[in-house]
Amino acid sequence: MSTINKSDEVYINVGNMLEAQLERWRGGRSHGRGIAEYITNSDDSYRRLRKFSDQKIEVEIHSRRGRHIDKLVIRDFAEGMSLEDFENKFFLYFESASGRQHGELVSGQFGTGGKAYAIMNFQHCWITSVKDGLENKAWFKWDPKRKKILRDYTKGGYRNKRGRKPNQTVVELENSVKSTQDLTDLVLGLERIARIRHVLKNQKISVRLHKKSKHEALILEYTEPRNPLKTWKFPVPKELQDGEVASPVLTLRYFQRPLDKDSFIDVTDSISSVADLEVSGYDGRPFSKYFNGSLTLKKLLNSSAVKENRKGLEEGDDLTEAIENFLKESVYKAVSEVEDEQRKKERERRLTASNEKMKELSKFLKRCELNFKRELKELKKRCSTTDNPDIDEEGDDTTGETYRKPTPNDPPESLIKGRWVEKIHQGNGGRKPGNPVFIPDEKGGDVAVRVGSRTSTTTQPRKTRQGLHVLMSDDLNIPEEDRPIFGEFDDPVSDRDMVTKGIIWINANHPRIVDRRTKNENDPMFLEMVANYVLIVVAQHQVQKQYDAEPDEEKSDPMLLFREKFFRLQRDLIEDDEITYFETDAAAAESTLI
């Protein structure tokens, strides 16, 4: 027979609701955060005594087989608990007695974490505490049939046992239900849990791991990445401030290498960490993995944005959205700045590498130019029909004094009187006028200036021909006003300044140059392509000069002559042992050592 509930209260199955909350802590992967909860409880106990640093917290893990935990012990020597504290503070669930609501600088807030972890993962759970000479010991467990949490002081427990032990609290958990993690990895993983980062920085946490006959002792520490290359500080917006005198800031640090698991932003509420937010979650570019950061917001102290037991930020919370938008904007700015700087450095590195190769190519061309001049000189001598051995030839070294006609800028004291005499070439083709020659004579009616005698008032050094130079059109070592501007549709190589300045320009904006150079400045295809472009221009120039010097009846076929010059230049460049143009940096360094 059914009954009608006349109360104004709605029935709630508290047992099922409690079980659902506790189930979150069940499982082998819960051991790390469960131990972290007890470490935090110990730190809170020290904090209530105003002992914020250098206090001992001891952890022991005993195991006789594999990953199974036979016994877990957490011990501190802080304030301890009385019997009244047991009943009115420790055995409270979903209600915190940490003192945070009354202004205590502690991180405990919800009152469930450590105890829920214990009763959902161990068969036997004990707590022993000493305060002011009185010791109490109690067991506690979860009863799945009754769906209730039980506790008592029987089965080896006791109340108000007198002794001389100092104040302390010991939690002993026996016979773990399940563990899916290697115990050594479990211990080392504690150093990466955000929940206890503030404890690791300030207190002394020791862990003793007893596995069969093997015993290990470790000190838990948190070591922040050191020596950042650059640091940014971004003031937080007003909506994230909480009346602080100095506006809180987000600090982002950039390092030389990817940080792996340390690439996160540590968000704290001014007491402890509440979330580790991966930097790459706010910017997916590769350099985001080189960053970590920190952000302290007092506004998070009692905020609904903080998940239970500091497991991150609640999605959808207004404060969470404001934090994430701020982080996304700041991280984007920092990563973009790094990318721009890296692109600039990479460009400079490639330019430097390209310029070194161009210097090698220029050195080769200078040698080729000298050889070609000698060949051209010999050709002109063979083709000359004059009987006068003193006729000047282009590029010849002259002996004695050489004169030139004066200019309006020559000072009067440099003028020499004499006569200009026109030389005549005689040969099979008849008489041909040659270059005039000046003969000094005080009675002469002409004047000339001796080459090299002019007194110059300029401070600029005399320009001398240094041979051909191959230069990239984007070479930053050359003043911008001296660099020609080439477009993507211009030829990949230009000889516009080859005769006047001795420069062959490589068009850095040509698509083929850009494509091959971006892949690798030592790419064989890039080097060979540039060399061929340059050698085509040089071969063409040599062919033109040789063709002009040849007599009409002995003119060579220009195309055959071009092929001969071009292939010869190619072969000489490859076979020249003193030119390292085609060698990689490693090979060049090795040949230098040899």
C-alpha positions in Angstrom: 0.0 0.0 0.0 1.5 3.3 -1.1 1.8 6.3 1.1 1.6 10.0 0.2 4.5 12.2 1.3 2.8 15.2 3.0 6.2 17.0 3.6 7.3 19.9 1.5 10.7 18.3 1.0 11.6 16.4 -2.2 13.2 13.0 -1.6 16.8 12.6 -2.6 18.7 9.3 -2.6 21.7 10.6 -0.7 23.4 7.2 -0.8 23.5 7.1 -4.6 24.5 10.7 -4.9 27.4 10.2 -2.4 28.5 7.1 -4.2 28.6 9.0 -7.5 30.8 11.6 -6.0 33.2 9.1 -4.4 33.5 7.0 -7.6 35.5 9.9 -9.1 38.4 8.9 -6.9 38.3 5.1 -7.7 41.0 3.6 -9.9 44.7 2.9 -10.2 45.4 6.3 -11.8 44.0 8.1 -8.7 47.0 7.3 -6.5 49.1 10.3 -7.6 46.4 12.9 -6.9 45.3 11.1 -3.8 48.8 11.3 -2.2 49.0 14.9 -3.3 45.8 15.6 -1.3 47.3 14.3 1.9 50.5 16.2 1.2 48.4 19.4 0.8 46.6 18.6 4.1 49.9 18.3 5.9 51.0 21.6 4.4 47.8 23.3 5.5 48.4 22.1 9.0 51.8 23.7 9.0 50.3 26.9 7.5 47.8 27.3 10.4 50.9 27.4 12.6 52.4 30.0 10.3 55.1 27.6 9.3 55.3 28.2 5.6 58.6 26.6 4.7 61.2 23.9 5.6 58.8 21.6 7.4 58.9 17.8 7.1 56.3 15.8 5.3 57.1 12.1 5.0 55.6 9.5 2.6 56.2 5.8 2.7 55.1 3.3 0.0 55.5 -0.5 0.7 55.1 -3.1 -2.0 56.0 -6.8 -2.1 54.6 -7.5 -5.5 54.6 -5.5 -8.7 52.4 -2.4 -8.7 50.4 -3.4 -5.7 50.6 -1.0 -2.8 50.6 -3.0 0.5 50.9 0.1 2.7 50.9 3.8 2.1 51.9 6.1 5.0 51.8 10.0 5.1 53.1 11.7 8.2 53.6 15.3 9.3 54.7 16.9 12.6 52.4 19.9 12.6 49.5 20.8 14.9 48.0 17.3 15.3 44.3 16.5 16.0 42.4 15.9 19.2 39.4 13.5 19.5 37.1 16.5 19.0 39.0 17.5 15.9 38.6 13.9 14.6 34.8 14.1 15.0 34.2 17.7 14.0 36.9 18.3 11.4 38.4 15.2 9.9 35.3 13.1 9.6 33.4 15.8 7.7 32.7 15.2 4.0 31.8 17.9 1.5 32.4 20.5 4.2 35.8 21.9 4.8 37.2 22.7 8.3 40.5 23.9 7.0 39.9 27.5 8.1 40.1 28.9 4.6 36.6 30.6 5.0 38.0 32.4 8.0 41.0 33.8 6.3 43.6 31.0 6.8 46.2 30.9 4.0 45.4 27.2 3.2 44.5 25.4 0.0 41.9 23.0 1.5 38.4 23.9 0.4 36.1 21.0 -0.2 36.9 18.5 2.6 36.6 15.3 0.5 39.7 14.6 -1.6 42.1 12.6 0.6 39.4 10.7 2.4 37.5 9.8 -0.7 40.7 8.5 -2.3 41.5 6.4 0.7 38.1 4.6 1.1 37.7 4.0 -2.6 41.1 2.4 -3.2 42.2 0.6 0.0 40.7 -2.1 2.1 41.9 -0.7 5.4 42.2 3.0 6.2 43.6 4.4 9.5 44.3 7.8 10.9 46.4 8.4 14.0 47.1 11.8 15.5 48.8 13.2 18.6 47.9 16.6 20.1 49.1 17.9 23.5 50.1 14.4 24.7 46.8 12.7 23.8 46.8 10.1 20.9 43.8 8.9 19.0 43.5 6.3 16.3 40.4 5.5 14.2 39.5 3.5 11.1 37.2 4.6 8.3 35.7 2.9 5.2 33.0 2.9 2.5 30.2 0.5 3.0 28.9 -0.2 -0.6 25.8 -2.1 0.7 24.6 0.6 3.0 26.1 3.3 0.8 27.5 5.1 3.8 30.9 6.1 5.2 31.7 4.4 8.5 34.3 5.2 11.2 35.1 3.9 14.6 37.9 3.5 17.2 37.7 -0.4 17.5 39.8 -3.2 16.0 43.0 -1.7 17.3 41.9 1.9 17.5 41.7 4.0 20.7 40.7 7.3 22.2 42.8 9.8 24.2 45.7 7.5 24.8 48.3 9.4 26.9 52.0 9.5 25.7 55.0 11.7 25.1 55.0 11.8 21.4 55.2 15.3 19.7 52.2 16.6 17.9 51.8 14.7 14.6 49.3 13.1 12.2 49.8 9.8 10.5 47.5 8.3 7.7 48.0 4.6 7.0 46.3 3.0 4.0 46.6 -0.8 3.6 46.1 -3.2 0.7 45.3 -1.1 -2.5 42.5 -2.4 -4.6 44.2 -1.6 -7.8 47.3 0.2 -9.2 47.9 0.6 -12.9 51.2 2.6 -12.6 54.8 1.6 -11.9 55.5 2.7 -8.4 58.7 4.5 -9.3 56.9 6.4 -12.0 54.2 7.2 -9.5 56.6 8.8 -7.1 58.4 10.8 -9.8 55.1 11.9 -11.2 54.3 13.6 -7.9 56.7 16.4 -8.8 54.6 17.3 -11.8 51.2 17.6 -10.0 50.1 21.2 -9.9 48.1 20.6 -6.7 51.3 20.4 -4.6 53.6 22.6 -6.5 53.6 25.3 -3.9 54.3 22.6 -1.2 57.3 21.3 -3.2 58.7 24.8 -3.5 58.6 25.5 0.2 58.4 22.3 2.4 60.7 19.3 2.7 58.9 16.2 1.2 60.6 12.9 1.4 59.4 9.6 -0.1 60.7 6.2 0.9 59.8 3.4 -1.6 60.2 -0.2 -0.2 59.9 -2.8 -3.0 60.7 -6.4 -1.8 64.5 -6.1 -1.0 65.0 -2.8 -2.8 64.6 0.5 -0.9 64.7 4.0 -2.4 64.7 7.4 -0.8 63.8 10.5 -2.7 63.3 14.1 -2.0 60.4 15.6 -4.0 61.3 19.0 -5.6 59.9 21.2 -8.3 62.6 22.6 -10.5 61.5 25.3 -12.8 63.1 25.6 -16.3 66.0 28.1 -16.0 67.7 30.7 -18.1 64.9 31.8 -20.5 66.0 33.6 -23.6 63.3 36.2 -23.2 60.5 37.1 -20.8 57.2 38.9 -21.4 54.9 40.5 -18.8 51.3 41.2 -19.7 49.1 43.2 -17.3 45.8 41.4 -16.7 42.6 43.1 -17.7 40.4 44.8 -15.0 37.8 42.0 -15.1 40.4 39.6 -13.7 41.7 42.0 -10.9 40.4 41.8 -7.3 41.4 45.2 -5.9 45.2 44.4 -5.8 47.4 47.4 -5.2 49.7 46.3 -8.0 48.0 44.9 -11.0 48.7 41.2 -11.4 50.6 40.2 -14.6 50.9 37.1 -16.8 54.6 36.1 -17.1 55.6 34.2 -20.3 59.1 32.8 -20.7 60.7 31.6 -23.9 63.4 29.0 -23.9 66.0 27.7 -26.3 64.5 24.2 -26.6 61.0 22.7 -26.4 59.9 22.2 -22.8 57.8 19.1 -23.2 55.7 18.6 -20.0 57.0 21.9 -18.6 55.3 23.9 -21.3 52.3 25.2 -19.3 51.0 28.3 -17.6 50.8 27.8 -13.8 47.6 29.5 -12.7 47.4 30.1 -8.9 45.0 31.8 -6.5 47.8 33.4 -4.5 48.0 30.3 -2.3 48.3 27.3 -4.5 48.1 26.2 -8.1 44.6 25.6 -9.5 45.5 24.7 -13.0 48.3 23.9 -15.4 47.2 25.2 -18.8 49.2 23.9 -21.8 50.6 26.8 -23.8 50.0 24.9 -27.1 46.3 24.8 -26.2 46.2 28.5 -26.9 48.4 28.7 -29.9 49.2 25.6 -32.0 52.3 26.9 -33.7 55.5 25.0 -33.0 57.2 27.7 -31.0 54.4 27.6 -28.4 56.1 24.5 -27.0 59.2 26.6 -26.1 57.1 28.6 -23.6 56.0 28.4 -20.0 54.4 30.9 -17.8 52.7 31.8 -14.5 49.6 33.8 -13.6 48.4 34.6 -10.0 44.8 35.7 -9.6 43.5 36.5 -6.2 40.1 36.5 -7.7 40.2 32.7 -8.0 40.4 32.2 -4.2 36.7 31.4 -3.7 35.7 31.3 -7.3 33.4 28.8 -9.0 35.8 28.7 -11.9 38.1 26.4 -9.9 37.3 22.7 -10.2 37.0 20.5 -7.1 40.4 19.6 -5.6 42.2 22.0 -8.0 41.8 19.8 -11.1 41.7 22.8 -13.4 39.2 25.5 -14.4 35.5 24.8 -14.9 34.5 25.1 -18.6 31.8 27.6 -19.3 32.4 29.7 -16.2 32.6 33.4 -17.0 35.9 33.8 -15.1 37.3 30.8 -17.0 36.4 32.3 -20.3 37.9 35.7 -19.4 41.2 33.9 -18.3 41.4 31.8 -21.5 40.7 34.8 -23.8 43.4 36.8 -22.1 45.9 33.9 -22.3 45.1 33.3 -25.9 45.7 36.9 -26.9 48.9 37.2 -24.9 50.4 33.9 -26.0 49.6 34.8 -29.7 51.6 38.0 -29.3 54.6 36.4 -27.7 54.8 33.5 -30.2 54.3 35.8 -33.1 57.2 37.9 -31.9 59.4 34.8 -31.6 58.5 33.7 -35.1 59.3 37.1 -36.6 62.7 37.1 -34.8 63.4 33.5 -35.9 62.5 34.3 -39.5 64.9 37.3 -39.4 67.7 35.1 -38.0 67.1 32.4 -40.5 67.1 34.9 -43.3 70.4 36.3 -42.0 71.9 32.8 -41.6 70.9 31.9 -45.2 72.2 35.2 -46.5 75.5 34.6 -44.7 75.8 31.1 -46.1 74.8 32.2 -49.6 77.3 35.1 -49.4 80.1 32.7 -48.5 79.3 30.6 -51.5 79.2 33.7 -53.7 82.7 34.7 -52.4 84.0 31.3 -53.5 82.4 31.7 -56.9 83.8 35.3 -57.2 87.3 34.0 -56.3 87.0 31.5 -59.1 85.8 34.1 -61.6 88.7 36.4 -60.7 91.1 33.7 -61.6 89.3 33.0 -64.8 89.3 36.7 -65.7 93.1 36.9 -65.3 93.5 33.8 -67.4 91.2 35.1 -70.1 93.0 38.5 -70.2 96.3 36.7 -70.8 94.7 34.6 -73.6 93.1 37.7 -75.1 96.5 39.5 -75.0 98.2 36.7 -76.8 95.4 36.7 -79.4 95.8 40.4 -80.0 99.5 40.0 -80.4 99.1 37.3 -82.9 96.5 39.3 -84.9 98.5 42.6 -84.8 100.1 43.7 -88.1 102.2 46.5 -86.6 106.0 46.5 -86.6 106.2 48.9 -83.6 106.6 46.9 -80.4 105.7 49.9 -78.3 102.1 50.2 -79.3 99.9 50.0 -76.2 97.6 47.1 -75.9 94.5 46.9 -73.7 95.4 45.6 -70.3 99.3 45.7 -71.0 101.7 46.8 -68.4 103.5 49.9 -69.7 107.1 50.9 -69.0 108.3 54.5 -68.8 106.0 57.4 -68.5 102.5 57.5 -69.7 100.6 60.7 -70.6 97.0 61.7 -71.1 95.2 64.7 -72.4 94.4 67.3 -69.8 90.9 68.0 -68.3 89.5 71.3 -66.9 90.1 70.0 -63.4 93.8 69.5 -63.8 95.9 72.1 -61.9 98.3 74.3 -64.1 101.4 72.9 -62.4 100.6 69.4 -63.6 100.6 70.4 -67.3 103.6 69.5 -69.5 104.4 71.0 -72.8 105.1 68.8 -75.8 103.6 67.4 -79.0 100.9 64.7 -79.6 102.1 62.4 -82.4 99.6 60.1 -84.2 100.9 56.5 -84.6 100.3 54.7 -87.8 99.7 50.9 -88.1 101.0 49.4 -91.3 100.0 46.0 -92.6 98.4 44.1 -95.5 95.3 46.1 -95.1 97.1 49.4 -95.7 97.8 52.3 -93.3 95.6 52.6 -90.2 95.6 55.4 -87.6 96.7 54.2 -84.1 96.6 55.7 -80.6 98.4 59.2 -80.4 101.5 59.4 -78.3 102.7 62.4 -76.4 106.4 63.5 -76.7 107.5 66.1 -74.1 109.0 69.2 -75.6 109.4 72.7 -74.0 108.9 74.2 -77.4 105.8 72.2 -78.3 102.4 73.7 -78.7 100.5 70.9 -77.0 100.1 70.0 -73.3 99.5 66.7 -71.4 99.4 65.4 -67.9 101.6 62.6 -66.8 99.5 59.7 -65.5 100.0 59.4 -61.7 101.4 62.9 -61.3 98.2 64.7 -60.5 97.8 66.0 -57.0 94.3 65.0 -55.9 92.4 66.9 -53.3 89.8 64.1 -52.7 89.9 62.1 -49.6 88.4 59.0 -51.3 90.8 56.1 -52.0 91.6 55.4 -55.5 89.3 52.7 -56.9 90.9 49.7 -58.3 89.4 46.8 -60.2 89.2 43.8 -57.9 87.8 41.3 -60.3 84.3 40.0 -60.8 82.0 39.7 -57.7 78.9 37.6 -57.5 76.4 39.2 -55.1 72.9 38.4 -54.0 70.5 41.3 -54.6 69.2 41.0 -51.0 72.7 41.1 -49.3 72.2 43.2 -46.2 76.0 43.9 -46.1 75.4 46.2 -49.1 73.8 49.6 -48.5 70.2 49.6 -49.6 70.7 52.4 -52.1 73.5 50.4 -53.8 71.4 47.2 -54.2 69.4 47.0 -57.5 65.7 46.1 -57.2 64.7 43.0 -59.2 61.3 41.5 -59.6 60.1 37.9 -59.9 59.8 38.3 -63.6 63.3 39.6 -64.2 66.1 37.3 -65.2 67.7 35.2 -62.4 71.1 36.8 -63.1 72.0 40.3 -64.2 75.2 41.7 -65.8 74.0 45.3 -65.7 77.0 46.3 -63.5 79.5 43.7 -64.8 81.6 46.0 -67.0 81.3 49.2 -64.9 81.5 47.8 -61.4 82.6 44.2 -61.8 79.4 42.9 -60.2 77.2 40.0 -61.3 73.9 40.2 -59.5 71.8 37.2 -58.5 68.1 38.0 -58.4 67.0 36.9 -54.9 63.3 37.5 -55.9 63.3 35.1 -58.9 60.9 32.2 -58.1 63.5 29.5 -58.9 66.1 31.1 -56.6 63.6 31.6 -53.8 62.3 28.0 -54.1 65.7 26.3 -54.0 67.3 28.7 -51.5 64.4 28.2 -49.0 65.0 24.5 -48.9 68.7 24.7 -48.2 71.4 27.2 -49.0 73.8 24.3 -49.6 71.4 22.5 -51.8 73.4 21.1 -54.7 70.7 22.0 -57.2 70.7 25.6 -55.9 74.5 25.9 -56.1 74.7 24.4 -59.6 71.8 26.5 -60.8 73.4 29.8 -59.6 76.8 28.7 -61.0 75.4 28.0 -64.4 73.5 31.3 -64.5 76.8 33.2 -63.7 79.0 31.1 -66.1 76.5 31.8 -68.9 77.0 35.6 -68.5 80.8 35.3 -68.1 81.1 33.0 -71.1 79.0 35.3 -73.2 81.2 38.3 -72.2 84.4 36.4 -73.0 83.0 35.3 -76.3 82.1 38.8 -77.3 85.6 40.2 -76.4 87.4 37.3 -78.2 85.2 37.6 -81.3 85.9 41.4 -81.5 89.6 40.8 -81.2 89.8 38.2 -84.0 90.5 39.3 -87.5 87.6 39.2 -90.0 89.1 36.4 -91.9 89.6 34.3 -88.8 86.3 34.9 -87.0 85.1 31.9 -84.9 81.6 30.6 -84.9 80.0 32.5 -81.9 77.8 29.6 -80.8 80.6 27.0 -80.9 82.9 29.5 -79.1 80.2 30.1 -76.5 79.8 26.3 -75.9 83.6 25.9 -75.6 83.9 28.8 -73.1 80.9 27.7 -71.0 81.8 24.1 -70.6 85.4 25.0 -69.9 84.3 27.3 -67.1 82.0 24.6 -65.7 84.8 22.0 -65.7 87.3 24.3 -64.2 84.9 25.3 -61.3 84.3 21.6 -60.4 87.9 20.5 -60.7 89.5 23.5 -58.9 90.8 22.1 -55.6 91.2 25.6 -54.1 87.5 26.5 -54.6 85.0 25.1 -52.1 81.9 26.3 -53.8 80.2 22.9 -54.2 81.3 21.6 -50.8 79.0 21.5 -47.7 80.1 23.3 -44.6 81.2 20.0 -43.0 83.2 19.0 -46.0 84.8 22.4 -46.3 85.8 22.4 -42.6 87.3 18.9 -43.0 89.3 19.9 -46.1 90.6 22.9 -44.2 91.8 20.7 -41.3 93.6 18.4 -43.7 
